[in-house]
């Protein structure tokens, strides 16, 4: 089971239990996160595509880490003109662990095993 969600202007393919790095989101470590822009959902057999988003599918997770990525160097140079500019940049990120994917009416395999 997987879904495609949109966050920070980018699209991410997510599965349950997976950790992904997103653009900085507000919230403390351990805070719940819900993705409302679900573009695609697959339960293993059927694929549902939103036009543009799916309203009845929920992707929930929680924040694992707030941090900054490694530094990159931005160096501008023009030959023979004595022009050099050096600048560093560290992008902020939020690591999110996906807890559940699914629609409210969907019965998952774990739920079916507990009923038997």
Secondary structure, 3 states (H helix, E strand, C coil): CEEEEEECCEEEEEECCCEEEEECCCCCCCCEEEECCEEEEECCCCEEEEEEEECCEEEEEEEEEEEECCCEEEEEEECCCCEEEEEEECCEEEEEEEEEEEECCCCCHHHHHHHC
